[in-house]
Amino acid sequence: MSKIHLLPPEIIARIAAGEVIERPAYAVKELLENSIDAVSTAITIQIVDAGLTKITVIDNGDGMDKEDLLESFRPHTTSKIIGDTLHSIKTLGFRGEALSSIAAISNMTIASRIKYAETGIQVTLTAGVFMQVSPIGMPPGTVVTVENLFYTVPARKKFLKSTRTEFRHIVDLVTHYALSHPHIHFTLTHNKKIILDLTATTDTLERVKSLLGNHTFTNLIPVKYQDGYVKLSGFVGKPQLATYTLDKHYLFVNKRKVGDRLISQAIKESYGNLLESTAYPIAIIFLEMPFEMVDVNVHPRKEQIAIHEGKVVYDTLSKAVSQTLTDHNLTFHNASWKEDFSEGVGRKGNMGAFAPQLLRESVTPWTISQEKDFFVDQVFQINNLYIVAQSSKGLFIVDQHAAHERILYEQYEDEYRKQQKIIATKHLKKGVLLDLSIADFQVVQENLKLFTNLGFLLEEFGTNKFMISAVPQLFENRNIEVLIQEIIDDIRDERVKNIDNRAKRMLSYLACRSAIMAGDPLTQAEGKNLIEKLQTCQLLYTCPHGRPTMIELKATELDKWFKRS
């Protein structure tokens, strides 16, 4: 008896769905791309419970007649590939498995009407199985309703994140397509609440402001360039708008949302030393090139592409962004700290008024161990970065930032463990209005309790805005908008899933951002105090991120170097 057999069609469909529809946002993506391909000028996306309960996408596009509608949900059926045209795809969708895959793991209803028909046609499916077809009164266009997503593959739900996080992925997705198609009126609702209502416009910058917030809008520089058959337009952020994730790279090739390392690398490297090595600029880039240059059939969800003659594209991007940055005045003061320090005026580096105080006094009492391995009667600083002290066996070289980061982290962790919050909160004399992108607003909403526990007081203050009235005391002299944005970027890193681990990561972040920096000059007293406090730490040898706080050079090693032994 043969061991090899053909899988049943329903199992094949569920396997295909597993490749394409990993989370509700991917179902929305497929439906949204179909609506855009149908030449729609208005698209409404209605979401219930982050898409798990219900997804409805309504458009006013070309629609389908009965014959096409009855074929649309079958595997590998499409209107977008005629003959051997796979090498020159001009539509967002083309694979032909989207509706089939979604239908296999949900209850689906598709209703559609072409412009000149008197009525529309509605088809109902359960777990991919055709149930009924009937006429329906409706305006021209298509309505696809997906209910009970993943009910035939319940194990998939175990891999999903919180409702807010899953919905944020949908917001991110709609944001991208709304940026690349400003001529379309997009409406997005969640549990009947309007999240987005973007009227059609010919002004891309107006759409950018609506989606990404005023703070981003005011720090963007337009970029426009053409080199041969590659045309580029869009916006790049000023260096002070940098983030620490690639989430703010909005990249489009022939209006297709893509994630492409080549494009991101070209943008990043164009900034040179305007950015630190771990930072990324905000960028909204639209590339247009012959469709034959782009292979969009290299990823199941069409999120990645392969570009023929990638060096041409890389060089074009580098020239365009570099020239744009050269042509604009990018002068800025360190965006992390305000200028009007009450203490430390004229100091170099990034240390604000409160940071030196943390070296001279502590929020909580410190007990200095009597069993010291350091001799701190005499210390000195090298390059405003390292502190050298004698030890019983030779000498220690201490990284001042990593050491102070460890000290602060253990102090914050101790306070947090005792009270589930950092108690040193500073109420601001004047509140700070935070104007966020729609996606970042969702992040703050999702983590509002965590912000509160860490000493921030934020209240919703209009569409995608928060009013900040209090911050942790050590950040009272920081640029609050930049600070919150940095924290948001850190939270968006989804590798941290557990809320306790996320809190620890936030404490690590706060310690890093409040510690003295490389380049901050220290007095003898401050250097000695730093080393003494480091000795009280439980894990004094590394910072919270795992970097060493110190290295030891033993006298025996020095003897060998100087040929004394």
C-alpha positions as CSV (number, residue, x, y, z in Angstrom):
1,M,0.0,0.0,0.0
2,S,1.4,3.4,-1.0
3,K,2.4,5.7,1.8
4,I,2.1,8.8,-0.3
5,H,-1.4,10.2,-0.8
6,L,-3.0,13.4,-1.9
7,L,-4.2,15.7,0.9
8,P,-7.9,16.6,1.0
9,P,-8.6,20.1,-0.4
10,E,-9.7,21.5,2.9
11,I,-6.4,20.5,4.5
12,I,-4.5,22.0,1.6
13,A,-6.4,25.2,2.1
14,R,-5.7,25.4,5.8
15,I,-1.9,24.8,5.2
16,A,-1.9,27.6,2.6
17,A,-3.7,29.8,5.1
18,G,-1.0,29.1,7.7
19,E,1.6,30.5,5.3
20,V,-0.3,33.6,4.5
21,I,-2.7,34.4,7.4
22,E,-0.6,34.3,10.6
23,R,-2.6,37.1,12.3
24,P,-5.7,39.2,11.6
25,A,-3.6,42.0,10.1
26,Y,-2.6,39.7,7.3
27,A,-6.2,38.9,6.4
28,V,-6.9,42.7,6.4
29,K,-3.8,43.2,4.1
30,E,-5.1,40.7,1.5
31,L,-8.6,42.2,1.5
32,L,-7.3,45.8,1.4
33,E,-5.0,45.0,-1.5
34,N,-7.9,43.6,-3.5
35,S,-9.9,46.7,-2.9
36,I,-7.0,49.0,-4.0
37,D,-6.5,46.8,-7.1
38,A,-10.2,47.2,-7.9
39,V,-9.6,51.0,-8.5
40,S,-11.5,52.0,-5.4
41,T,-11.7,55.6,-4.3
42,A,-13.2,54.9,-0.9
43,I,-12.4,51.9,1.4
44,T,-13.9,51.3,4.9
45,I,-12.3,48.7,7.2
46,Q,-14.4,47.7,10.2
47,I,-12.7,45.7,12.9
48,V,-14.2,43.9,15.9
49,D,-12.0,42.5,18.6
50,A,-8.8,43.1,16.7
51,G,-10.2,41.1,13.8
52,L,-10.8,37.8,15.6
53,T,-14.5,38.3,15.8
54,K,-15.1,40.2,12.6
55,I,-13.4,41.9,9.7
56,T,-15.4,43.9,7.1
57,V,-13.8,45.6,4.2
58,I,-16.1,47.7,2.0
59,D,-15.0,49.4,-1.2
60,N,-16.6,51.3,-4.2
61,G,-14.3,49.6,-6.8
62,D,-15.1,47.7,-10.0
63,G,-17.0,44.9,-8.3
64,M,-17.6,41.4,-9.7
65,D,-20.5,39.8,-11.6
66,K,-21.9,36.5,-10.6
67,E,-19.6,34.3,-12.7
68,D,-16.5,36.0,-11.3
69,L,-17.8,36.0,-7.8
70,L,-18.3,32.3,-7.8
71,E,-14.7,31.8,-9.0
72,S,-13.1,34.3,-6.7
73,F,-12.9,32.2,-3.5
74,R,-11.5,29.1,-5.2
75,P,-7.8,28.3,-4.8
76,H,-5.4,30.0,-7.2
77,T,-8.0,31.9,-9.2
78,T,-7.2,35.5,-10.1
79,S,-8.0,38.2,-12.6
80,K,-4.5,39.8,-12.3
81,I,-2.3,37.4,-14.2
82,I,-3.1,36.7,-17.9
83,G,-0.7,34.4,-19.6
84,D,3.0,34.4,-18.6
85,T,3.1,37.9,-17.0
86,L,4.5,36.9,-13.6
87,H,7.7,38.7,-14.4
88,S,5.8,42.0,-14.7
89,I,3.3,42.3,-11.9
90,K,1.5,45.6,-11.8
91,T,-1.1,44.9,-9.1
92,L,-0.7,44.5,-5.3
93,G,-2.4,41.1,-5.3
94,F,-1.8,38.3,-7.8
95,R,-1.3,34.9,-6.2
96,G,-4.9,34.0,-6.2
97,E,-5.0,32.2,-2.8
98,A,-6.0,35.1,-0.5
99,L,-9.8,34.7,-0.4
100,S,-9.4,30.9,-0.5
101,S,-7.0,30.9,2.5
102,I,-9.1,33.3,4.6
103,A,-12.3,31.4,3.8
104,A,-10.7,28.1,4.9
105,I,-10.2,29.4,8.5
106,S,-13.4,31.5,9.0
107,N,-16.9,32.1,8.0
108,M,-16.9,34.4,5.0
109,T,-19.5,36.4,3.1
110,I,-18.6,38.2,-0.2
111,A,-21.1,40.6,-1.8
112,S,-20.3,42.4,-5.0
113,R,-22.0,44.5,-7.7
114,I,-20.6,45.8,-10.9
115,K,-21.5,49.4,-11.9
116,Y,-24.2,48.7,-14.5
117,A,-26.0,45.8,-12.7
118,E,-29.3,46.5,-10.9
119,T,-28.4,44.3,-7.9
120,G,-25.4,42.7,-6.4
121,I,-24.7,39.0,-5.7
122,Q,-23.8,37.6,-2.3
123,V,-22.0,34.3,-1.6
124,T,-21.7,32.7,1.9
125,L,-19.0,30.2,2.9
126,T,-18.3,28.2,6.0
127,A,-14.7,26.9,6.5
128,G,-14.2,27.4,2.8
129,V,-17.2,25.3,1.8
130,F,-19.7,27.1,-0.4
131,M,-23.1,27.4,1.3
132,Q,-25.4,29.7,-0.8
133,V,-25.6,32.4,-3.3
134,S,-28.3,35.1,-3.4
135,P,-29.1,38.5,-4.9
136,I,-28.6,41.6,-2.6
137,G,-29.3,45.3,-2.9
138,M,-26.1,47.3,-2.5
139,P,-24.1,50.1,-4.2
140,P,-21.4,49.3,-6.8
141,G,-18.3,47.7,-5.2
142,T,-17.5,44.8,-3.0
143,V,-18.1,43.9,0.7
144,V,-16.1,41.1,2.3
145,T,-17.0,40.0,5.8
146,V,-14.8,37.6,7.7
147,E,-16.1,36.2,11.0
148,N,-14.6,33.9,13.6
149,L,-11.1,34.0,12.1
150,F,-9.0,30.9,13.0
151,Y,-12.0,28.9,14.3
152,T,-10.9,25.9,12.2
153,V,-7.3,26.2,13.4
154,P,-7.7,27.3,17.1
155,A,-4.0,26.5,17.8
156,R,-3.1,29.6,15.8
157,K,-4.7,31.8,18.4
158,K,-2.2,30.7,21.0
159,F,0.5,32.6,19.0
160,L,-1.3,35.8,18.9
161,K,-0.6,38.7,21.2
162,S,-3.0,41.0,23.1
163,T,-6.0,42.5,21.4
164,R,-4.4,45.9,21.5
165,T,-1.2,44.7,20.0
166,E,-3.0,42.7,17.2
167,F,-5.1,45.8,16.4
168,R,-1.9,47.9,16.3
169,H,-0.6,45.7,13.6
170,I,-3.8,46.5,11.6
171,V,-3.3,50.2,12.2
172,D,0.3,50.0,11.0
173,L,-0.9,48.2,7.9
174,V,-3.6,50.8,7.1
175,T,-1.2,53.6,7.8
176,H,1.2,52.3,5.1
177,Y,-1.5,52.0,2.4
178,A,-3.0,55.3,3.3
179,L,0.4,56.9,2.8
180,S,1.0,55.3,-0.6
181,H,-2.6,55.9,-1.8
182,P,-3.6,59.4,-0.6
183,H,-6.2,59.6,-3.4
184,I,-8.3,57.0,-1.6
185,H,-10.6,57.9,1.3
186,F,-9.8,55.5,4.1
187,T,-12.0,54.8,7.1
188,L,-10.9,52.5,9.9
189,T,-13.1,51.6,12.9
190,H,-12.5,49.3,15.9
191,N,-15.4,48.0,17.9
192,K,-17.5,50.7,16.2
193,K,-15.1,53.5,17.3
194,I,-13.7,55.6,14.5
195,I,-9.9,55.4,14.5
196,L,-9.1,56.8,11.1
197,D,-11.2,58.9,8.7
198,L,-8.9,60.2,6.0
199,T,-10.5,62.1,3.2
200,A,-8.9,61.7,-0.3
201,T,-6.2,64.2,-1.1
202,T,-3.6,65.0,-3.7
203,D,-1.2,66.3,-1.1
204,T,0.9,63.5,0.3
205,L,2.3,65.7,3.0
206,E,-1.2,66.4,4.3
207,R,-1.7,62.6,4.6
208,V,1.6,62.3,6.4
209,K,0.6,64.9,9.0
210,S,-2.7,63.2,9.6
211,L,-1.1,59.8,10.1
212,L,2.2,60.5,11.8
213,G,1.5,63.5,13.9
214,N,2.7,67.1,14.0
215,H,6.0,66.4,15.7
216,T,7.1,64.1,12.8
217,F,5.5,66.4,10.2
218,T,7.5,69.5,11.3
219,N,10.8,67.6,11.2
220,L,10.6,66.1,7.7
221,I,12.6,67.1,4.7
222,P,11.2,66.5,1.2
223,V,13.4,64.4,-1.1
224,K,13.0,64.1,-4.9
225,Y,15.4,62.5,-7.4
226,Q,15.5,60.7,-10.7
227,D,18.4,58.7,-12.1
228,G,17.6,57.0,-15.4
229,Y,14.7,54.6,-15.0
230,V,14.6,54.9,-11.1
231,K,12.4,57.7,-9.8
232,L,12.4,58.6,-6.1
233,S,10.2,60.9,-3.9
234,G,9.1,61.2,-0.3
235,F,10.5,62.5,2.9
236,V,13.4,61.9,5.3
237,G,13.6,63.0,9.0
238,K,16.0,65.4,10.5
239,P,18.6,63.6,12.6
240,Q,17.0,64.6,15.9
241,L,13.9,62.6,14.8
242,A,15.9,59.3,14.8
243,T,14.5,56.2,16.3
244,Y,16.0,52.9,17.4
245,T,13.9,50.6,15.3
246,L,13.1,50.2,11.6
247,D,9.3,50.6,12.3
248,K,9.5,54.2,11.0
249,H,10.8,53.2,7.6
250,Y,7.8,53.5,5.3
251,L,9.1,52.0,2.1
252,F,7.1,51.6,-1.1
253,V,8.2,50.3,-4.5
254,N,5.6,51.0,-7.2
255,K,3.2,51.8,-4.4
256,R,3.7,48.4,-2.9
257,K,4.5,48.3,0.9
258,V,7.8,46.5,1.3
259,G,10.5,45.7,3.8
260,D,13.8,45.8,2.0
261,R,17.2,45.7,3.7
262,L,18.9,47.3,0.7
263,I,16.7,50.3,0.7
264,S,16.9,50.7,4.5
265,Q,20.7,50.4,4.5
266,A,21.1,53.0,1.7
267,I,19.0,55.5,3.7
268,K,20.7,54.8,7.0
269,E,24.3,55.0,5.5
270,S,23.4,58.3,3.8
271,Y,23.3,60.0,7.2
272,G,26.8,59.0,8.0
273,N,27.9,60.4,11.4
274,L,24.8,62.5,11.7
275,L,23.3,59.5,13.6
276,E,24.8,57.1,16.1
277,S,25.4,53.6,14.9
278,T,22.2,52.1,16.5
279,A,19.8,54.9,15.4
280,Y,17.7,55.0,12.3
281,P,16.2,58.0,10.5
282,I,12.5,58.3,9.9
283,A,11.9,57.9,6.2
284,I,8.9,57.8,3.8
285,I,10.2,56.7,0.5
286,F,8.3,56.1,-2.8
287,L,10.4,54.4,-5.5
288,E,9.1,54.0,-9.0
289,M,10.9,51.7,-11.5
290,P,10.0,49.4,-14.4
291,F,7.9,46.5,-13.1
292,E,10.3,44.1,-14.8
293,M,13.0,45.2,-12.4
294,V,11.1,44.0,-9.4
295,D,10.4,40.4,-8.4
296,V,7.4,40.5,-6.0
297,N,7.0,36.7,-6.0
298,V,9.6,35.9,-3.3
299,H,7.5,36.0,-0.1
300,P,4.2,34.3,0.7
301,R,2.7,37.6,1.9
302,K,4.4,39.7,-0.8
303,E,6.1,41.8,1.9
304,Q,9.6,41.4,0.5
305,I,10.9,41.9,-3.0
306,A,13.9,41.2,-5.1
307,I,15.3,44.1,-7.1
308,H,17.2,43.5,-10.3
309,E,20.2,45.8,-10.6
310,G,20.0,46.5,-6.9
311,K,23.2,48.6,-7.0
312,V,21.5,51.1,-9.2
313,V,18.7,51.5,-6.7
314,Y,21.2,51.7,-3.8
315,D,23.2,54.4,-5.5
316,T,20.1,56.4,-6.5
317,L,18.9,56.4,-2.9
318,S,22.3,57.3,-1.5
319,K,22.7,60.2,-3.9
320,A,19.2,61.5,-3.3
321,V,19.2,61.3,0.5
322,S,22.8,62.6,0.9
323,Q,22.2,65.5,-1.4
324,T,18.9,66.4,0.4
325,L,20.7,66.4,3.8
326,T,23.5,68.5,2.4
327,D,21.1,71.1,1.0
328,H,19.3,71.6,4.2
329,N,20.3,73.2,7.5
330,L,20.4,70.3,9.9
331,T,21.9,72.3,12.8
332,F,20.3,71.2,16.1
333,H,21.0,71.1,19.8
334,N,21.1,67.7,21.5
335,A,17.4,66.8,21.3
336,S,17.6,64.7,24.5
337,W,18.3,67.5,26.9
338,K,16.9,71.0,27.3
339,E,19.4,73.9,27.3
340,D,18.3,75.7,30.4
341,F,20.2,73.5,32.9
342,S,19.9,74.7,36.5
343,E,23.2,73.0,37.1
344,G,26.0,71.8,34.9
345,V,25.9,74.8,32.5
346,G,28.7,74.6,30.0
347,R,29.4,70.9,30.6
348,K,30.0,68.7,27.5
349,G,28.1,65.6,26.7
350,N,24.6,64.7,27.6
351,M,24.4,65.0,31.4
352,G,21.4,67.1,32.6
353,A,20.9,68.8,35.9
354,F,19.7,65.7,37.8
355,A,22.3,63.3,36.7
356,P,25.2,64.8,38.7
357,Q,23.0,64.9,41.7
358,L,22.5,61.1,41.4
359,L,26.3,60.7,41.9
360,R,26.4,62.9,45.0
361,E,23.3,61.7,46.7
362,S,20.9,58.9,46.3
363,V,17.1,58.6,46.1
364,T,17.5,55.7,48.6
365,P,20.2,55.3,51.2
366,W,23.4,53.5,50.1
367,T,25.5,51.3,52.4
368,I,29.1,51.2,51.3
369,S,30.8,47.9,51.8
370,Q,33.8,48.1,54.1
371,E,35.6,45.3,52.1
372,K,36.7,47.3,49.1
373,D,38.8,45.9,46.3
374,F,39.3,49.4,44.9
375,F,41.4,52.1,46.4
376,V,39.5,55.3,45.6
377,D,41.6,57.8,47.4
378,Q,42.9,58.7,44.0
379,V,41.0,58.3,40.7
380,F,41.3,59.9,37.3
381,Q,39.3,60.1,34.2
382,I,40.4,59.2,30.6
383,N,38.8,60.9,27.6
384,N,35.7,61.8,29.7
385,L,34.7,58.1,29.3
386,Y,36.7,55.8,31.7
387,I,37.7,56.1,35.3
388,V,40.9,54.5,36.5
389,A,41.4,53.3,40.1
390,Q,44.0,51.2,41.8
391,S,43.0,47.8,43.1
392,S,44.8,45.3,45.4
393,K,46.1,43.4,42.4
394,G,46.7,46.2,39.9
395,L,44.2,48.7,38.5
396,F,40.6,48.8,37.3
397,I,39.3,50.7,34.3
398,V,35.6,51.6,34.8
399,D,33.2,52.5,31.9
400,Q,31.4,55.5,33.6
401,H,28.2,55.1,31.7
402,A,27.9,51.3,32.1
403,A,28.7,51.5,35.8
404,H,26.2,54.3,36.5
405,E,23.6,52.4,34.5
406,R,24.1,49.3,36.7
407,I,23.8,51.4,39.8
408,L,20.6,53.1,38.8
409,Y,19.1,50.0,37.4
410,E,19.4,48.1,40.7
411,Q,18.1,51.1,42.6
412,Y,15.1,51.4,40.3
413,E,14.5,47.7,40.4
414,D,14.5,47.7,44.2
415,E,12.0,50.5,44.3
416,Y,9.8,48.9,41.7
417,R,9.9,45.5,43.5
418,K,8.8,47.2,46.7
419,Q,6.1,49.4,45.4
420,Q,5.5,48.4,41.7
421,K,6.4,52.0,40.8
422,I,9.2,54.5,40.9
423,I,8.1,57.0,43.5
424,A,10.3,60.0,42.5
425,T,7.7,61.7,40.2
426,K,8.1,65.3,39.2
427,H,4.9,67.3,38.3
428,L,5.6,69.7,35.4
429,K,4.7,73.3,35.8
430,K,3.4,73.3,32.3
431,G,2.0,70.1,30.7
432,V,3.6,68.8,27.5
433,L,1.2,68.0,24.6
434,L,2.3,64.8,22.8
435,D,1.1,64.5,19.2
436,L,1.6,61.0,18.1
437,S,1.2,58.9,15.0
438,I,-1.9,56.7,15.1
439,A,0.2,53.5,15.6
440,D,2.2,55.1,18.5
441,F,-0.9,56.3,20.1
442,Q,-2.1,52.7,20.3
443,V,1.3,51.7,21.9
444,V,0.9,54.2,24.7
445,Q,-2.8,53.2,25.3
446,E,-1.7,49.6,25.4
447,N,1.0,50.3,28.0
448,L,-0.6,53.2,30.0
449,K,-0.4,51.4,33.3
450,L,3.3,50.7,32.8
451,F,4.0,54.3,32.0
452,T,2.1,55.3,35.2
453,N,4.0,52.8,37.3
454,L,7.3,54.2,36.1
455,G,6.4,57.7,37.1
456,F,4.7,59.3,34.1
457,L,1.2,60.8,34.2
458,L,-0.5,60.9,30.8
459,E,-4.0,61.7,29.9
460,E,-5.7,61.5,26.5
461,F,-6.1,65.0,25.1
462,G,-7.8,64.7,21.7
463,T,-7.2,62.6,18.6
464,N,-4.0,60.7,18.9
465,K,-2.7,63.1,21.6
466,F,-1.7,62.8,25.2
467,M,-1.1,65.5,27.8
468,I,1.9,64.8,30.0
469,S,1.7,66.4,33.4
470,A,4.3,64.4,35.4
471,V,7.5,62.5,34.7
472,P,10.1,60.5,36.7
473,Q,12.1,63.1,38.6
474,L,15.4,62.2,36.9
475,F,13.9,63.2,33.6
476,E,12.5,66.6,34.5
477,N,15.2,68.3,32.3
478,R,14.8,66.0,29.4
479,N,13.0,66.8,26.1
480,I,9.8,64.9,27.0
481,E,8.6,64.4,23.5
482,V,11.8,62.8,22.5
483,L,11.9,60.7,25.7
484,I,8.4,59.3,25.2
485,Q,9.1,58.5,21.6
486,E,12.3,56.6,22.5
487,I,10.3,54.6,25.1
488,I,7.6,53.9,22.5
489,D,10.2,52.6,20.1
490,D,11.6,50.4,22.8
491,I,8.2,48.9,23.6
492,R,7.5,48.2,20.0
493,D,10.3,45.6,20.0
494,E,8.0,42.6,20.4
495,R,10.8,40.2,21.6
496,V,9.8,41.3,25.1
497,K,6.4,39.5,25.6
498,N,6.1,39.1,29.4
499,I,4.8,42.2,31.2
500,D,7.3,41.7,34.1
501,N,10.2,41.4,31.6
502,R,8.9,44.5,29.8
503,A,8.9,46.4,33.1
504,K,12.5,45.3,33.7
505,R,13.4,46.3,30.2
506,M,11.8,49.7,30.8
507,L,13.8,50.1,34.1
508,S,16.9,49.2,32.1
509,Y,15.9,51.8,29.6
510,L,15.4,54.5,32.2
511,A,18.7,53.7,33.8
512,C,20.5,53.9,30.5
513,R,18.9,57.2,29.5
514,S,19.5,58.8,33.0
515,A,23.0,57.6,33.5
516,I,26.0,59.8,32.9
517,M,27.2,59.5,29.3
518,A,30.4,59.0,27.5
519,G,31.8,62.5,27.1
520,D,30.6,63.8,30.5
521,P,33.5,65.2,32.5
522,L,33.5,64.1,36.2
523,T,35.1,65.7,39.2
524,Q,37.4,63.6,41.5
525,A,34.5,63.4,44.0
526,E,32.0,62.3,41.4
527,G,34.4,59.6,40.1
528,K,35.1,58.3,43.5
529,N,31.5,58.3,44.4
530,L,30.6,56.3,41.3
531,I,33.1,53.6,42.1
532,E,32.0,53.3,45.7
533,K,28.4,53.0,44.7
534,L,29.2,50.4,42.0
535,Q,30.7,48.2,44.8
536,T,27.3,48.0,46.5
537,C,25.6,46.4,43.4
538,Q,24.7,42.8,43.4
539,L,25.8,42.3,39.8
540,L,28.5,44.9,39.5
541,Y,30.4,43.5,36.6
542,T,27.9,44.2,33.7
543,C,25.3,46.9,32.9
544,P,21.7,45.7,32.5
545,H,22.4,45.2,28.7
546,G,25.3,42.8,29.4
547,R,28.2,45.2,28.6
548,P,31.1,45.1,31.1
549,T,31.3,47.9,33.6
550,M,35.0,47.4,34.2
551,I,38.1,45.5,33.2
552,E,41.1,44.7,35.5
553,L,44.7,45.0,34.5
554,K,46.7,43.0,37.0
555,A,50.1,44.1,38.2
556,T,51.6,40.8,36.9
557,E,50.3,41.7,33.4
558,L,51.9,45.1,33.6
559,D,55.1,43.5,34.7
560,K,55.1,41.4,31.6
561,W,54.4,44.3,29.3
562,F,57.3,46.3,30.8
563,K,59.5,43.2,30.8
564,R,59.9,43.1,34.6
565,S,59.0,39.4,34.8
